[in-house]
Amino acid sequence: MLKAVIFDMDGVLIDSEPLHAKAAVMALARFQISISMEYCYRFIGTTTRHMYETTIEDYHLQASLEDLLAADKECKDYLIRTEGYPAIPHVCRLVREIHDTGLLTAVASSSTMEEIRTNTAAIGISDCFDLFVSGTQVPNPKPAPDIFLKAAADLGVLPEETVIIEDSSFGIRAGKTAGAACVGFANPNSGRQDLSMADLVVEGFEEVDVTLLTQVWERFRDLPLTVAVTPRIILRELCAEDAPDLFRLNSDPSIRAALTNPASSLSEERDILEAYIRNIYRFYGYGLWGVFRKEDAALIGRCGLSPFRLNDSAAVELGYYISPQYRRQGFGYEAASRTLNLAKEQFGLRNVYARTSEDNTASLHLLHRLGMHPAGQDGSLLLFQIEF
């Protein structure tokens, strides 16, 4: 399971890269060296020491590394006093949410430990981290994996049990080499960064939450996605290991009668399920998910979104069924209402349909409660619709 989330700092927690580049330009001007901001952006994700070591070679400088670092610090301190570092929008909310769920959190940054502590405190989230790791504590800077391997080890987790959030190509390469799942943040102030190795690239943190990070990790581990968690149930993709429970569920006469071509054996159920995973979950990104009780992980039904044809046009349908012993307890509404919310918020659908027979009073009651309205008929079935 996902156990920890590790953040880079510069360009992920604070929008610091433009200020760092500006400080380097000012510092090198003292030594009669003119560089561009773009030159500095080449070193995003690595240490300041490494940048100046390279600069000395590139420009054949006679100045010592210590003199350059001292000048950089003076310029940076001046800019911080006069301009300061803004927090990346919405990232503080995300850090607190992760912390509150009980996942371990760390900052693994190429900056010094003093800078990490000062900057996380300045934006009010230092108390949300279990660990700080500086690039000065490891032998090799990013893109070597050293800093993330140390962070995982010090947290007491395996790298493959973590998600790393980075804004630089060096950082993503380091995270992937360490064996972790990686989210790339395309910060426009971090220069042109190649984030193609990331498992997911986001342009902001508005829509990033623990559920999304869990899904990134599950996809990275090739596990069925946890789609949503409500007070009593978990909605997640079904996997081949669920076939026995699904076959028992579908063997109930009231459910079996409503299914099209139900499986006649466990092996057939497994074949159908594996084809469904390939052709629906992986192709559309949604489908009929399993409804599992949180308290005992029992499969009690299915609910989700299914593609279908309506008047020769592509449409999406809300589908659901619940085991007889769990009906009339609100599980169907809990699963279906969350599914409609996902349809709107996560999948960006503009409308969703549902079909039921006119003698299915329980289904009719649920559709009305969900805010779905009559929209005619589809063959012998009543058609309902909700628009977002």
C-alpha positions as CSV (number, residue, x, y, z in Angstrom):
1,M,0.0,0.0,0.0
2,L,1.0,3.6,-0.4
3,K,2.8,4.7,2.8
4,A,4.5,8.0,2.1
5,V,4.6,11.1,-0.1
6,I,7.9,12.9,-0.6
7,F,8.0,16.5,-1.9
8,D,10.7,18.4,-3.6
9,M,10.8,21.9,-2.2
10,D,12.0,24.5,-4.8
11,G,9.3,24.8,-7.5
12,V,6.9,22.4,-5.8
13,L,6.3,23.9,-2.3
14,I,7.7,27.3,-2.9
15,D,8.0,29.2,-6.3
16,S,11.7,29.8,-5.7
17,E,13.4,29.0,-9.0
18,P,13.1,32.5,-10.5
19,L,14.6,34.0,-7.4
20,H,17.4,31.4,-7.3
21,A,18.3,32.2,-10.9
22,K,18.2,35.9,-10.3
23,A,20.5,35.5,-7.3
24,A,23.0,33.5,-9.4
25,V,22.9,36.2,-12.2
26,M,23.6,38.9,-9.6
27,A,26.4,36.9,-7.8
28,L,28.3,36.1,-11.0
29,A,28.0,39.7,-12.2
30,R,30.4,40.5,-9.2
31,F,33.0,38.4,-11.0
32,Q,32.4,40.0,-14.4
33,I,30.5,37.0,-15.7
34,S,27.2,37.6,-17.5
35,I,24.8,34.6,-17.6
36,S,21.2,34.3,-18.5
37,M,18.3,33.0,-16.3
38,E,18.0,30.1,-18.8
39,Y,21.6,29.1,-18.0
40,C,20.6,28.7,-14.4
41,Y,17.4,26.7,-15.2
42,R,19.7,24.0,-16.6
43,F,20.5,23.1,-12.9
44,I,17.0,23.0,-11.5
45,G,16.8,19.9,-9.3
46,T,20.5,19.8,-8.5
47,T,22.5,21.6,-5.8
48,T,23.8,25.1,-5.9
49,R,27.4,23.8,-5.3
50,H,27.1,21.6,-8.4
51,M,25.9,24.6,-10.4
52,Y,28.9,26.7,-9.5
53,E,31.3,23.8,-9.9
54,T,30.0,23.6,-13.5
55,T,30.1,27.4,-13.9
56,I,33.8,27.5,-12.9
57,E,34.5,25.0,-15.6
58,D,32.3,26.6,-18.3
59,Y,33.8,30.1,-17.8
60,H,37.3,29.2,-16.6
61,L,36.8,31.2,-13.5
62,Q,39.7,32.0,-11.2
63,A,37.4,32.6,-8.2
64,S,37.1,29.8,-5.7
65,L,33.9,27.8,-5.2
66,E,33.6,29.1,-1.7
67,D,33.7,32.7,-2.9
68,L,30.9,32.0,-5.5
69,L,28.8,30.3,-2.8
70,A,29.2,33.2,-0.4
71,A,28.2,35.7,-3.1
72,D,25.2,33.6,-4.1
73,K,24.1,33.5,-0.4
74,E,24.4,37.2,0.0
75,C,22.4,37.9,-3.1
76,K,19.8,35.3,-2.3
77,D,19.4,36.6,1.3
78,Y,18.9,40.1,-0.1
79,L,16.2,38.9,-2.6
80,I,14.4,36.9,0.1
81,R,14.3,39.9,2.4
82,T,13.0,42.2,-0.4
83,E,10.9,39.8,-2.4
84,G,10.3,36.6,-0.4
85,Y,9.2,33.1,-1.6
86,P,5.5,32.6,-2.5
87,A,3.9,29.2,-1.7
88,I,2.8,27.3,-4.8
89,P,-1.0,27.7,-5.0
90,H,-3.0,24.9,-3.2
91,V,0.1,22.9,-2.2
92,C,-0.3,23.8,1.5
93,R,-3.8,22.4,1.5
94,L,-2.6,19.2,-0.1
95,V,0.3,18.8,2.4
96,R,-2.1,19.1,5.3
97,E,-4.6,16.7,3.8
98,I,-1.9,14.1,3.3
99,H,-0.6,14.6,6.8
100,D,-4.1,14.3,8.3
101,T,-4.8,11.0,6.6
102,G,-1.8,9.4,8.4
103,L,0.5,9.0,5.4
104,L,4.1,9.7,6.1
105,T,5.5,12.9,4.5
106,A,9.0,14.2,3.8
107,V,10.8,17.0,2.0
108,A,13.7,15.8,-0.1
109,S,15.4,18.9,-1.5
110,S,18.7,19.8,-3.0
111,S,18.6,22.9,-0.8
112,T,20.4,23.1,2.5
113,M,18.7,21.9,5.7
114,E,18.5,25.5,7.0
115,E,16.7,26.6,3.8
116,I,14.3,23.7,4.0
117,R,13.4,24.4,7.6
118,T,13.1,28.1,7.1
119,N,11.0,28.0,3.9
120,T,8.5,25.3,5.1
121,A,8.1,27.3,8.3
122,A,7.5,30.5,6.4
123,I,4.6,29.0,4.5
124,G,3.2,27.4,7.6
125,I,3.6,23.7,6.9
126,S,6.8,22.6,8.7
127,D,4.7,20.7,11.3
128,C,3.2,18.5,8.6
129,F,6.4,16.7,7.7
130,D,7.9,13.7,9.4
131,L,11.3,14.2,7.8
132,F,13.5,16.7,6.0
133,V,16.4,15.5,3.8
134,S,18.9,17.8,2.2
135,G,21.0,17.1,-0.9
136,T,24.0,18.1,1.2
137,Q,23.5,14.8,3.2
138,V,24.0,12.4,0.3
139,P,27.0,11.7,-1.9
140,N,25.4,12.4,-5.3
141,P,22.9,15.0,-6.3
142,K,19.8,14.5,-8.5
143,P,19.5,12.9,-11.0
144,A,21.2,10.3,-8.8
145,P,18.5,8.6,-6.6
146,D,20.5,9.0,-3.4
147,I,18.3,11.6,-1.8
148,F,15.1,9.7,-2.3
149,L,16.6,6.4,-1.2
150,K,17.7,8.1,2.0
151,A,14.3,9.7,2.5
152,A,12.5,6.4,2.1
153,A,15.0,4.5,4.4
154,D,14.7,7.2,7.1
155,L,10.9,7.1,6.9
156,G,11.1,3.3,7.3
157,V,9.4,2.5,4.0
158,L,10.5,1.1,0.7
159,P,10.9,3.5,-2.3
160,E,8.2,1.5,-4.1
161,E,5.8,2.4,-1.3
162,T,6.1,6.1,-2.0
163,V,4.9,8.8,-4.4
164,I,7.4,11.6,-5.2
165,I,6.3,15.0,-6.4
166,E,8.9,16.9,-8.5
167,D,9.0,19.8,-10.9
168,S,12.4,19.0,-12.6
169,S,13.6,16.5,-15.1
170,F,16.5,15.7,-12.7
171,G,14.1,15.1,-9.9
172,I,11.8,12.8,-11.9
173,R,14.8,10.8,-13.1
174,A,16.1,10.5,-9.6
175,G,12.6,9.3,-8.3
176,K,12.1,6.8,-11.1
177,T,15.7,5.4,-10.6
178,A,14.9,5.0,-6.9
179,G,11.9,2.9,-7.9
180,A,9.1,5.2,-6.8
181,A,6.0,6.5,-8.4
182,C,6.4,10.1,-9.6
183,V,4.1,13.0,-10.1
184,G,5.5,15.8,-12.2
185,F,4.4,19.4,-11.6
186,A,4.7,21.5,-14.7
187,N,5.7,24.7,-13.1
188,P,6.0,27.4,-15.7
189,N,8.6,29.2,-13.6
190,S,10.9,26.1,-13.5
191,G,12.0,26.5,-17.1
192,R,11.6,23.8,-19.8
193,Q,11.7,20.6,-17.9
194,D,11.3,17.1,-19.4
195,L,8.7,15.4,-17.2
196,S,7.9,12.6,-19.6
197,M,9.2,9.9,-17.2
198,A,6.6,10.9,-14.6
199,D,3.6,8.6,-14.0
200,L,1.3,11.7,-14.0
201,V,2.0,15.3,-15.0
202,V,-0.2,18.1,-13.4
203,E,-0.3,21.8,-14.2
204,G,-1.5,22.7,-10.7
205,F,-2.5,21.3,-7.3
206,E,-6.2,22.4,-7.4
207,E,-7.4,18.9,-8.2
208,V,-4.7,16.9,-6.6
209,D,-5.7,15.0,-3.4
210,V,-4.9,11.8,-1.5
211,T,-7.3,9.8,-3.7
212,L,-5.5,10.9,-6.9
213,L,-2.0,10.2,-5.4
214,T,-3.2,6.8,-4.4
215,Q,-4.5,6.1,-7.9
216,V,-1.1,7.2,-9.3
217,W,0.6,4.7,-7.0
218,E,-1.9,1.9,-7.8
219,R,-1.4,2.4,-11.5
220,F,2.4,2.4,-11.0
221,R,2.1,-0.9,-9.1
222,D,-0.4,-2.2,-11.7
223,L,-3.1,-2.6,-9.0
224,P,-6.8,-2.0,-9.3
225,L,-7.6,1.7,-8.7
226,T,-9.4,2.8,-5.6
227,V,-11.9,5.2,-7.2
228,A,-13.6,6.6,-4.1
229,V,-14.0,6.1,-0.4
230,T,-17.2,7.1,1.4
231,P,-18.2,6.7,5.1
232,R,-19.2,3.0,4.6
233,I,-17.9,1.8,1.3
234,I,-14.9,1.7,-1.1
235,L,-15.4,1.9,-4.8
236,R,-12.6,0.3,-6.7
237,E,-11.8,-1.5,-9.9
238,L,-12.3,-5.2,-9.8
239,C,-9.4,-7.5,-10.5
240,A,-9.0,-11.1,-11.4
241,E,-8.7,-12.1,-7.7
242,D,-12.2,-10.8,-7.2
243,A,-13.7,-13.3,-9.6
244,P,-14.8,-15.8,-6.9
245,D,-16.6,-13.2,-4.9
246,L,-18.1,-11.7,-8.1
247,F,-19.4,-15.1,-9.2
248,R,-21.1,-15.6,-5.8
249,L,-22.6,-12.2,-6.0
250,N,-23.9,-12.7,-9.6
251,S,-25.3,-16.1,-8.7
252,D,-28.1,-14.6,-6.7
253,P,-31.3,-15.1,-8.8
254,S,-32.4,-11.5,-8.5
255,I,-29.1,-10.3,-9.9
256,R,-28.6,-13.0,-12.4
257,A,-31.9,-12.3,-14.0
258,A,-30.9,-8.7,-14.7
259,L,-27.5,-9.6,-16.2
260,T,-26.8,-10.0,-19.9
261,N,-25.2,-13.3,-20.6
262,P,-24.1,-14.1,-16.9
263,A,-21.2,-16.5,-16.4
264,S,-22.1,-20.1,-16.0
265,S,-18.9,-21.0,-14.2
266,L,-16.1,-19.4,-12.1
267,S,-13.6,-19.8,-15.0
268,E,-16.0,-18.0,-17.3
269,E,-16.6,-15.3,-14.8
270,R,-12.8,-14.8,-14.6
271,D,-12.5,-14.6,-18.4
272,I,-15.3,-12.1,-18.6
273,L,-13.8,-10.0,-15.8
274,E,-10.3,-10.0,-17.4
275,A,-11.7,-8.9,-20.7
276,Y,-13.7,-6.2,-18.9
277,I,-10.6,-4.8,-17.2
278,R,-8.7,-4.6,-20.6
279,N,-11.5,-3.2,-22.7
280,I,-13.4,-1.0,-20.3
281,Y,-11.3,0.1,-17.3
282,R,-8.1,0.6,-19.2
283,F,-9.8,2.1,-22.3
284,Y,-12.4,4.4,-20.9
285,G,-10.9,5.0,-17.4
286,Y,-14.2,4.1,-15.8
287,G,-16.7,1.2,-15.7
288,L,-18.7,-0.7,-13.3
289,W,-16.6,-0.8,-10.1
290,G,-16.9,-3.1,-7.1
291,V,-18.7,-1.8,-4.1
292,F,-16.9,-3.0,-1.0
293,R,-17.9,-2.6,2.7
294,K,-15.2,-0.7,4.5
295,E,-15.5,-2.6,7.7
296,D,-14.8,-6.1,6.2
297,A,-13.8,-5.5,2.5
298,A,-16.8,-7.7,1.5
299,L,-17.9,-7.2,-2.1
300,I,-21.6,-6.3,-1.8
301,G,-22.4,-5.0,-5.3
302,R,-21.3,-3.0,-8.4
303,C,-21.8,0.6,-9.3
304,G,-20.2,2.9,-11.9
305,L,-20.4,4.3,-15.4
306,S,-20.8,2.4,-18.6
307,P,-20.7,3.5,-22.2
308,F,-23.7,2.6,-24.3
309,R,-25.5,3.7,-27.6
310,L,-28.5,5.9,-27.4
311,N,-30.2,6.8,-30.7
312,D,-27.0,5.9,-32.5
313,S,-24.9,8.3,-30.4
314,A,-22.4,7.5,-27.7
315,A,-23.7,8.1,-24.1
316,V,-22.8,7.1,-20.6
317,E,-25.0,5.2,-18.2
318,L,-25.1,4.9,-14.4
319,G,-25.3,1.2,-13.5
320,Y,-25.6,-0.4,-10.1
321,Y,-26.8,-3.5,-8.2
322,I,-26.5,-4.5,-4.6
323,S,-26.6,-7.9,-2.9
324,P,-30.1,-8.6,-1.5
325,Q,-28.9,-8.7,2.1
326,Y,-27.5,-5.2,1.9
327,R,-30.5,-3.6,0.1
328,R,-32.7,-0.9,1.8
329,Q,-29.7,0.2,3.9
330,G,-28.6,3.1,1.8
331,F,-25.6,1.4,0.2
332,G,-27.0,1.9,-3.3
333,Y,-27.5,5.6,-2.8
334,E,-24.1,6.0,-1.2
335,A,-22.4,4.4,-4.2
336,A,-24.5,5.9,-6.9
337,S,-24.4,9.5,-5.6
338,R,-20.6,9.3,-5.3
339,T,-20.4,7.9,-8.8
340,L,-22.4,10.8,-10.2
341,N,-20.1,13.2,-8.4
342,L,-17.1,11.5,-10.1
343,A,-18.8,11.7,-13.5
344,K,-19.0,15.4,-13.1
345,E,-15.8,16.3,-11.2
346,Q,-13.3,13.7,-12.4
347,F,-14.5,12.6,-15.8
348,G,-15.9,15.9,-16.9
349,L,-19.2,14.4,-18.2
350,R,-22.0,16.8,-19.1
351,N,-24.8,14.3,-18.6
352,V,-25.4,10.7,-17.4
353,Y,-28.3,8.4,-18.2
354,A,-29.9,5.5,-16.3
355,R,-32.3,2.8,-17.5
356,T,-34.7,0.7,-15.5
357,S,-38.0,-1.2,-15.9
358,E,-41.2,0.5,-14.8
359,D,-42.0,-2.2,-12.2
360,N,-38.6,-1.8,-10.4
361,T,-39.9,0.6,-7.7
362,A,-36.7,0.5,-5.7
363,S,-34.7,1.6,-8.7
364,L,-37.2,4.3,-9.6
365,H,-37.1,5.7,-6.1
366,L,-33.3,5.8,-6.1
367,L,-33.1,7.6,-9.4
368,H,-35.6,10.3,-8.2
369,R,-33.6,10.6,-5.0
370,L,-30.4,11.1,-7.1
371,G,-32.0,14.0,-9.0
372,M,-32.4,12.1,-12.3
373,H,-35.3,13.1,-14.5
374,P,-37.4,11.0,-16.9
375,A,-36.1,11.3,-20.5
376,G,-38.3,9.0,-22.4
377,Q,-37.7,5.3,-23.2
378,D,-35.0,3.2,-24.6
379,G,-36.7,0.1,-26.0
380,S,-38.8,-1.4,-23.1
381,L,-36.9,0.4,-20.4
382,L,-37.6,3.8,-18.9
383,L,-34.8,6.3,-19.5
384,F,-33.6,8.9,-16.9
385,Q,-31.1,11.6,-17.2
386,I,-29.1,14.1,-15.1
387,E,-27.3,17.1,-16.5
388,F,-24.3,18.8,-14.9
